[in-house]
Amino acid sequence: MRWEVWLHRPYAFLVTYLMFVGATRRAFAEQGIKGEYPIVAYDSYTWYRCPEMIKMAAAEAGKYLQQKDIFTLVTQCENLYQQIKQETKQLIQADRADALELYQRVVDLILPFNVYIWVAHGCEEYYIPIITEKAKEFVPEPEVEKFVGDISKPTKKTAHNLMEDDIRQGMSLEKLHQEYAWMKARIEGGFAPGFSLEEMKKIRREVLAKTAEKIEQPDVPKSLRDLSAELQELVFLRTFRTDALYELYHLAQPIFARAAEVLGVESIRDCLPGDIKNGKIGQQRNVSQSAILKYCDDIVVSDCPVITSAGRETGKIKGAVAWPGKATGTAKVVNNPQQVDKVNKGDILVTPMTIPAYIVAMNRAVAFVTDEGGITCHAAIIAREMKKPCVIGTKIATQAFKDGDQIEVDADRGIVKKL
């Protein structure tokens, strides 16, 4: 395969492995979807993609969207999330149950939710070429990406939007902490500690100090309204399904901790379910040098790197333009919501991807650079609203640059370089 870097994610190995299992035809079928995400590659904390993978994923999505429209798929995802959340809470209360049995039960609960990680990716590969071509009937080609991004902005609220609503409506600090502490662990796949009470108090103070964001929807040509509504649902799903997955992992941490104690290890985050079941828990692999590959029905876990031809250039990287312009400043690499405070006025925000919790940092920054994202991603939408230079989908920005680097963002050409 002609692999190229897709995104860098130092997730727990358990999280990554279950994502692979969730991409299989069998996992899709259990959700009533005839399909799969056919090819996936992960090596040394980095996900890779290739043209064959994208083409096959788009074709699969086209098939299952004929069976179930995007609105039905999102409803299924939302209902499954609520079911898993409720059942996980019940498992946590089962104090006398066997720790390893509880571990396996919570793994079995979370696994099917991973199907919707891939549903979103596949649907994006399917929809974007269609809407991009249709948009050319209404706007000049240089404005197509902005137009598509504008008509794709969802009206449904994300977890961050809901948290802000609850803060403004006077929810108690303790209840806010109970409901939203998991958001700090989002970038690390749910295994990092959540927000403390003090951190939540600071978030509440910042939310109350700003005016509530008003979502303005653009005028959509009549012939595109149905497609626009589908895209809005897809963009919502892309944020919702990761928020929900990491919340579920964070919720299950007491069960994972009990299993680790029984097994005599510090954490089970990098232990695969099969290792635990087969008594191989003592054979700890170096997950930073391990790989997982999926091709149709086959999944292979390797204890050594397997992709060697995808080189990484540092100092100068390329990506897609979300909003044009040029800016120079100090790079600030933000990997989770706790780090947004280090972004000062005039800095350049460098991040794997932006989420609503980063709005404070995005207001201060003069430009944004992301590892991930397409024309409908959060960073692209906000960059267009704020009219700030933004380069997305660089794949390796957070590895190429570090805090304090002086960098130049040339969002006219999609180039970011260290000065």
SVG drawing of the C-alpha trace seen along z (x, -y; Angstrom):
<svg xmlns="http://www.w3.org/2000/svg" viewBox="-35 -39 50 58">
<polyline fill="none" stroke="black" stroke-width="0.4" points="0.0,0.0 1.1,-3.6 1.0,-4.6 1.2,-8.2 0.9,-9.6 -2.7,-10.2 -2.6,-11.4 -0.5,-10.8 -2.4,-9.5 -0.6,-8.1 -3.7,-6.4 -3.9,-3.5 -3.2,-0.3 -6.5,1.1 -8.4,-1.9 -6.6,-1.5 -7.1,2.2 -10.8,2.1 -11.1,-0.6 -9.7,2.0 -12.2,4.6 -15.0,2.1 -14.0,1.6 -14.8,5.2 -17.8,6.5 -18.9,8.6 -18.9,5.5 -20.9,3.5 -23.4,6.3 -24.1,6.4 -25.2,2.8 -27.4,3.8 -25.1,2.3 -23.9,4.3 -20.4,2.8 -17.0,2.3 -13.9,0.0 -11.8,2.3 -8.1,1.2 -6.5,-0.5 -2.9,-0.8 -1.4,-1.9 2.3,-1.9 4.2,-3.4 1.4,-5.7 0.7,-6.9 -2.2,-6.1 -1.6,-5.8 -3.9,-6.1 -3.6,-5.3 -5.6,-6.0 -6.9,-2.4 -8.2,-2.7 -10.0,-5.9 -11.6,-4.6 -12.8,-1.4 -14.1,-3.2 -16.1,-5.6 -17.6,-2.7 -18.6,-0.8 -20.2,-4.0 -22.2,-4.5 -23.6,-1.0 -24.6,-1.2 -26.0,-4.7 -28.5,-3.2 -29.6,-0.8 -29.7,-3.4 -29.5,-7.1 -27.1,-9.3 -29.9,-10.4 -30.7,-6.8 -27.1,-6.0 -26.6,-9.0 -29.8,-8.0 -28.4,-4.5 -25.1,-5.9 -26.8,-8.2 -29.0,-5.3 -26.1,-2.9 -24.1,-5.5 -26.9,-5.9 -27.3,-2.2 -23.5,-1.6 -23.3,-4.5 -26.2,-3.1 -24.9,0.5 -21.3,-0.6 -22.6,-2.6 -24.4,0.6 -21.2,2.6 -19.3,0.1 -21.7,0.7 -21.2,4.5 -18.6,4.5 -18.6,8.2 -18.3,9.3 -15.1,10.8 -12.8,8.0 -11.7,9.7 -15.2,10.6 -16.3,7.0 -13.3,5.9 -14.4,8.3 -18.0,7.2 -17.2,3.5 -14.9,4.2 -17.7,6.1 -20.0,3.1 -17.6,0.5 -16.4,2.5 -19.6,2.0 -19.5,-1.7 -16.3,-1.8 -18.3,-1.0 -19.4,-4.7 -15.9,-5.9 -15.6,-4.3 -19.1,-5.1 -18.1,-8.8 -14.9,-8.4 -16.4,-6.4 -19.4,-8.8 -17.0,-11.7 -15.0,-10.0 -18.4,-9.4 -20.0,-12.8 -17.1,-15.3 -16.5,-14.6 -20.2,-14.8 -20.8,-18.1 -17.6,-19.6 -18.7,-18.9 -22.2,-20.3 -20.9,-23.4 -19.2,-24.4 -22.6,-25.2 -23.1,-28.0 -19.7,-29.5 -16.3,-30.0 -13.9,-27.1 -11.6,-29.1 -14.6,-29.5 -15.8,-25.9 -14.2,-24.8 -15.5,-27.7 -19.0,-27.2 -19.0,-23.5 -17.7,-24.2 -20.3,-26.9 -23.3,-24.8 -22.0,-21.8 -21.9,-23.5 -24.2,-21.5 -27.0,-23.0 -27.0,-20.1 -25.0,-20.8 -21.8,-19.0 -20.9,-18.1 -19.0,-21.3 -22.0,-23.4 -24.2,-21.5 -21.7,-22.1 -21.7,-25.9 -25.5,-25.8 -25.5,-24.0 -23.0,-26.5 -25.2,-29.5 -28.3,-27.8 -26.6,-27.6 -25.7,-23.9 -23.7,-23.4 -20.0,-23.0 -20.2,-19.4 -22.7,-18.4 -20.7,-20.0 -17.7,-18.1 -19.6,-14.8 -21.0,-15.4 -18.0,-16.9 -14.7,-16.1 -14.1,-13.5 -13.6,-16.2 -10.0,-16.7 -9.2,-13.1 -10.7,-13.3 -7.4,-13.7 -5.7,-10.8 -8.6,-8.4 -10.3,-8.5 -7.4,-7.1 -6.0,-10.4 -7.3,-12.0 -10.4,-14.2 -10.7,-17.9 -10.3,-18.6 -12.9,-20.7 -10.5,-23.7 -10.1,-23.3 -13.9,-23.0 -14.3,-26.2 -11.9,-28.0 -13.9,-26.8 -17.1,-28.0 -15.6,-31.4 -14.4,-31.7 -17.7,-30.6 -19.6,-33.1 -17.2,-35.9 -18.0,-35.5 -21.1,-36.0 -22.8,-32.8 -21.9,-31.9 -24.8,-32.2 -24.8,-29.7 -25.7,-31.4 -26.7,-29.3 -26.0,-30.4 -28.6,-30.5 -28.4,-27.2 -29.6,-26.9 -32.8,-24.9 -31.4,-22.1 -28.7,-21.5 -30.8,-21.7 -31.2,-18.0 -27.6,-17.3 -26.6,-20.1 -28.7,-18.7 -27.0,-15.3 -23.6,-16.9 -24.6,-18.8 -25.6,-15.5 -22.3,-13.9 -20.2,-16.8 -22.1,-16.4 -21.5,-12.7 -17.8,-13.2 -17.5,-15.1 -20.2,-13.2 -18.9,-9.7 -15.4,-10.5 -16.7,-12.5 -19.0,-9.7 -16.3,-7.0 -13.8,-8.8 -16.5,-9.5 -17.3,-5.8 -13.6,-4.9 -13.3,-7.5 -16.4,-6.3 -15.0,-2.7 -11.7,-3.6 -12.8,-2.1 -13.4,1.2 -10.0,1.1 -8.3,0.1 -9.7,3.1 -8.6,5.5 -5.1,4.0 -4.9,4.5 -5.9,8.2 -3.4,8.7 -0.6,7.0 0.1,4.3 0.0,0.5 -2.6,0.2 -4.3,2.4 -4.4,-0.5 -1.8,1.2 -2.9,4.8 -5.0,6.4 -8.1,8.4 -6.6,11.6 -3.4,11.1 -5.4,11.0 -7.5,14.0 -4.5,16.1 -2.4,15.3 0.2,13.2 -0.2,10.1 3.4,10.2 4.7,10.0 4.4,6.2 5.0,5.0 6.6,1.7 3.5,0.1 5.4,-2.9 7.0,-0.4 4.1,1.8 1.7,2.0 -1.8,3.1 -3.0,3.8 -6.4,4.6 -7.2,5.8 -10.9,6.8 -11.4,9.7 -7.8,10.0 -6.4,8.1 -2.7,8.5 -0.9,7.2 2.9,6.8 5.4,6.3 7.7,4.3 7.2,1.5 6.1,2.6 5.8,-0.7 9.2,-2.1 8.8,-4.0 6.7,-6.9 9.3,-9.6 8.6,-12.6 10.0,-15.9 10.5,-18.4 11.0,-22.1 8.7,-22.6 5.4,-20.9 2.4,-21.1 -1.4,-20.9 -4.7,-22.1 -5.8,-25.7 -8.9,-26.3 -8.5,-30.1 -5.9,-32.0 -3.4,-34.5 0.1,-34.7 1.2,-34.9 4.4,-34.5 4.6,-33.8 5.5,-31.5 4.3,-27.9 2.2,-26.5 1.5,-22.8 -1.9,-22.0 -2.8,-18.3 -5.6,-18.6 -8.0,-21.2 -5.8,-21.6 -3.0,-23.2 -5.0,-26.0 -3.9,-28.5 -0.3,-28.5 -1.6,-30.1 -1.0,-33.8 -2.1,-36.6 -0.2,-36.5 0.9,-32.8 0.2,-30.1 -1.9,-27.2 -0.5,-23.9 -2.7,-20.9 -3.8,-17.4 -7.3,-18.9 -9.3,-21.6 -12.5,-21.0 -15.0,-23.5 -13.0,-23.6 -10.1,-25.3 -12.1,-28.4 -10.4,-30.6 -7.0,-29.7 -8.2,-30.2 -9.4,-33.7 -5.8,-34.5 -3.9,-32.8 -3.1,-34.6 -3.2,-31.3 -4.0,-27.6 -2.2,-24.5 -3.6,-21.0 -2.5,-17.4 -5.9,-16.3 -9.0,-17.7 -10.8,-18.4 -12.9,-21.2 -15.7,-20.5 -13.6,-20.1 -14.0,-22.3 -10.7,-24.2 -11.7,-25.0 -15.2,-26.3 -13.8,-28.5 -10.9,-29.8 -13.5,-31.0 -15.6,-32.6 -12.6,-34.4 -10.8,-35.0 -7.5,-33.7 -4.9,-31.8 -5.3,-28.1 -3.6,-25.1 -5.2,-21.7 -4.4,-18.1 -0.6,-18.5 -0.4,-15.1 2.8,-15.8 2.6,-19.5 2.6,-18.5 5.8,-16.4 7.5,-18.9 7.2,-21.8 7.6,-22.3 6.6,-25.1 8.7,-28.2 9.6,-27.6 9.2,-30.6 7.1,-29.6 5.6,-31.0 2.1,-30.0 1.7,-30.6 -2.0,-29.7 -2.0,-31.0 0.1,-28.0 -0.6,-25.6 3.0,-25.7 4.2,-26.0 7.9,-26.3 10.2,-26.9 12.1,-30.2"/>
</svg>
